[in-house]
Amino acid sequence: MRGVLFFLLLSFLVFGCNSAQYERQAEKAHEAFEIIYNGVKMYRQDHGEDPISIEELEELEYIKLSESLCEYWDFHFIGNNPINTIEAIAKRKDVPEKYRVQVFNVHRGRFTSGQAVIGKNVKSGQ
């Protein structure tokens, strides 16, 4: 009986900690969305159109994302002129589906988790 209780407690601690870790990573993606969208607005003000990619914003020094953030998440724009959504997809395959995709709808100012919409960047033709 003690062995079963120990196993259950250990399982809870391991999976509970992992869940908290994924929650923190999702929160970091949400913070990055705000940085990215501010960069989009500055770029639009300077160029009269939206940037093609996150990389373009970084290359032109509108934003600076941490290396650890970029190692964990792959960021994409959905739509152009105006950008409708900013999406973050976890690069690691072991991230549970619930946390794997984070989405920021720029028009509604809402964060959600859900299905990837990658590949619809009309401006870049990809």
C-alpha positions, 0 to 999 in steps of 0.5 A, spaced: 500 500 500 505 504 501 508 503 495 502 505 491 501 511 495 509 513 494 508 512 486 502 516 486 505 522 490 511 521 485 507 521 479 503 527 481 510 531 483 513 529 476 507 531 472 505 537 476 512 540 475 512 539 468 505 542 467 507 548 471 513 548 466 509 548 460 505 553 463 511 558 464 513 557 457 506 559 454 506 565 459 513 567 456 510 566 449 504 571 451 509 576 453 513 575 446 507 576 443 506 583 446 513 585 444 512 582 437 506 586 436 509 592 438 515 591 433 509 590 428 506 597 429 513 601 429 515 597 423 508 599 420 509 606 422 516 607 418 514 603 412 507 603 411 506 596 411 507 590 415 513 586 416 514 579 412 516 575 418 519 575 425 526 575 422 525 581 419 523 585 425 529 582 428 534 584 423 532 591 422 532 591 430 525 593 431 525 587 436 530 582 440 527 576 442 532 571 447 535 566 444 532 561 449 525 563 447 527 562 440 530 555 441 523 553 445 518 557 440 517 558 432 513 564 431 509 566 425 505 571 422 498 569 419 495 574 414 498 581 412 496 588 411 494 587 417 497 581 420 491 578 424 494 573 428 501 571 431 502 564 432 508 560 437 509 553 435 513 549 440 519 546 437 520 540 442 515 534 440 514 532 447 510 538 449 503 536 450 498 538 445 494 543 450 501 547 450 504 546 443 501 552 440 499 559 442 496 564 438 495 571 439 489 574 435 491 582 434 484 584 433 481 582 439 487 582 443 486 575 446 491 569 447 489 562 446 492 555 445 489 551 439 491 548 432 496 551 428 494 555 422 502 555 420 503 556 412 498 562 411 503 568 410 500 571 404 505 576 403 511 571 403 507 566 398 509 561 403 
